[in-house]
Amino acid sequence: MANIKSQKKRNLTNAKRAERNKAVKSELKTRVKSALTTAGTDANDEQVRLAIKRLDKAAAKGVIHPNQAARRKSRLVKSVNAG
C-alpha cells in the first residue's frame, strides 16, 4: 500500500473504475454471445442491434478502444451473415 495520500485516493478510484468496467465488459460478452447463438432466427436482428449498441456505448465511455469496438462489430456482423 502506498504512503502518499493522493496515491491512496487514486487506488480507491481505480478500484471503483475497474469494478464498473468489469460489469460493462461482462455485458458486452453476454450480448455478443446471445447475438451469435440466435443466428438464423427472427430475434437475431434485434440481438445484433443490441450488441452493436453496447459496443458503441463501451467505446464512448472509454471502457474499450474505439478501434476494438469497430473490429468486434465487424467480426460479429461477418459471422452472423456467414452462418
C-alpha positions in Angstrom: 0.0 0.0 0.0 1.2 3.5 -0.8 2.2 6.0 1.8 1.2 9.1 -0.3 -2.3 10.4 0.4 -3.1 11.2 -3.3 -2.0 7.7 -4.3 -4.3 6.1 -1.7 -7.1 8.1 -3.2 -6.1 7.0 -6.8 -6.1 3.4 -5.6 -9.7 3.7 -4.4 -10.9 5.4 -7.6 -9.1 2.9 -9.8 -10.8 0.1 -7.9 -14.2 1.7 -8.5 -13.5 2.1 -12.2 -12.2 -1.4 -12.5 -15.4 -2.7 -11.0 -17.6 -0.6 -13.3 -15.5 -1.6 -16.4 -15.8 -5.3 -15.4 -19.6 -5.0 -15.4 -19.6 -3.3 -18.8 -17.2 -5.9 -20.4 -19.2 -8.7 -19.0 -22.4 -7.4 -20.5 -20.5 -7.0 -23.9 -19.6 -10.6 -23.8 -23.1 -11.7 -23.0 -24.7 -9.5 -25.7 -22.3 -10.7 -28.4 -22.7 -14.4 -27.3 -26.5 -14.1 -27.5 -26.3 -12.5 -30.9 -24.1 -15.4 -32.2 -26.3 -18.1 -30.7 -29.5 -16.7 -32.2 -28.1 -16.6 -35.7 -30.6 -17.6 -38.3 -33.7 -16.8 -36.1 -36.2 -14.0 -36.2 -34.8 -12.5 -33.0 -31.3 -12.3 -34.4 -31.6 -8.8 -35.9 -32.6 -7.4 -32.5 -29.8 -9.2 -30.7 -27.2 -8.0 -33.1 -28.5 -4.4 -32.9 -28.3 -4.5 -29.1 -24.8 -6.0 -29.2 -23.6 -3.2 -31.5 -25.3 -0.6 -29.4 -23.4 -1.9 -26.3 -20.1 -2.0 -28.1 -20.6 1.7 -29.2 -21.5 2.7 -25.7 -18.5 1.0 -24.2 -16.2 2.7 -26.7 -17.8 6.1 -25.9 -17.3 5.6 -22.2 -13.7 4.6 -22.7 -14.1 1.0 -21.5 -12.7 -0.3 -24.8 -10.8 1.4 -27.6 -13.0 2.7 -30.5 -11.0 0.6 -32.9 -11.6 -2.5 -30.8 -15.3 -1.8 -30.9 -15.2 -1.3 -34.7 -13.3 -4.6 -35.1 -15.7 -6.5 -32.9 -18.7 -5.1 -34.6 -17.3 -6.1 -38.0 -16.5 -9.6 -36.9 -19.9 -10.0 -35.3 -21.8 -9.0 -38.4 -19.5 -11.0 -40.6 -20.1 -14.2 -38.6 -23.8 -13.7 -38.3 -24.1 -13.2 -42.1 -21.9 -16.3 -42.8 -24.0 -18.5 -40.5 
